[in-house]
C-alpha cells in the first residue's frame, strides 16, 4: 500500500484537504497527516485522525524515541502538501526545519508535491515566485493554483484546486509522473444528452458525467491534450482541459464530427439518447382534458458506430473507446455491443439500483476487440479511468 504523508498548511483551504484525505484512503493509500500548528486552528486533530485512521503527529517532540522528524519523511512514497501556504513554500525553499512538516520535507527522498493556496498578491509576490522556482528547480512538483473565489470577497488566482484534481496529481506523482499520453490528442464525451419535448421538458437520463470527467482529468494528468464534450454536467471544468458544452444527441454528433479530426483517441463515455421527439414543439404543451398527448419519437444517429465506420473508411489511426451501460446480463450484452459497435475497447458497467450513475465509485469489465477481458474491481472512477488509459496507451504503442 503506498505510504503518503499529507502535510497540511495553515490556510482556510485545509477544509478541502479533508475530502482529499478521504479519497486517498478510499483508493488504497496509507496516509499519515502532518498538520502545521496553523492548520490545526482551521481543522482539528480528531478530524485528521478519524479520516486517516492513524494517529496524527503534530510536533517533533511527540514519540521522540521513534525519531519521527526523520522517519516520517524517510518511509514515505509521496509527500503531498496542501494547502501549501506562502510561509511553507518559503520555509521549504530555505531548508528550514522548525516543525515536523519542514523536517519531513528535508528527509523525504520520494516525490514531493506542493498544492499552493493563498491570495493572489501573495502568489504573485517576487519572493513567492522565487521560492516556487527554487523548489521546482530541485525537482519538487509545485501545482499552479486555480482561479476563482478566494476567502472573503476576493477572486483571482490562488484557490486550492478541487480534491479530485489534487488526487490526480498525487496519483501521477506516485506513478513517477509518467506522461505517457504526452503529444496525444484525446476527445472524450461525458454526461447525458437531453432531447427537448418542448421548451421546458426533455427526455434525459441519470448520467452525472463523473466517469467522463475522471477520464478527462486523468488523461490531462498523463500529458494529453484533452477536449471534453460535456452534455448537461454540473461539475467544475477540469484544469487544463478544453470543455465544449452540448445539449442533445444531435449537438453531440455535430461536436464529435468537428473535434475527432486529428484526435488519437475518442472515448464515448456519455449516455446518448437513442430516440428524440420527432417534432420540435415551439411552445409549452398544455394539459388538454386530462389526456396525455402521445409523443412520437424518431431514432438518433449512433455516434459511436458512425465514428468507427468513418475511421475505417478513411483509414485513420484512431483508437475508439465505447461504454456500455447494462442493467442485466452485463457480459453477454457487452460482448454483443462490442461486436455491433466495432470499437477497440468497450467499458461495460452495470447501472441502475444506485450503481454507477452519480456515484464516486465504479466497477467494470473492459472488453477488447482482440478478445481481451480486463476486470477492474470496485473503486474510485479515477482508477477505472487510469486502467482505460493503460489499455489505450498499449494500443497506441
Ligand atoms: N452511443 C452513441 N450514440 C447513440 C447511443 C449510444 O454513440 N445514439 C454510444 C454511447 O456513448 C456508448 C455506447 O454507444 O459509448 C453504448 O451506449 P448504450 O446506451 O449502452 O448502448 P445503445 O447503443 O444505446 O444500445 P442499447 O440501447 O441496446 O443498450
Boltz pocket constraint, residues with backbone or C-beta under 6 A from the ligand:
constraints:
  - pocket:
      binder: B
      contacts: [[A, 249], [A, 268], [A, 269], [A, 270], [A, 271], [A, 272], [A, 273], [A, 274], [A, 300], [A, 301], [A, 302], [A, 303], [A, 304], [A, 305], [A, 321], [A, 322], [A, 323], [A, 324], [A, 325], [A, 326]]
      max_distance: 6.0
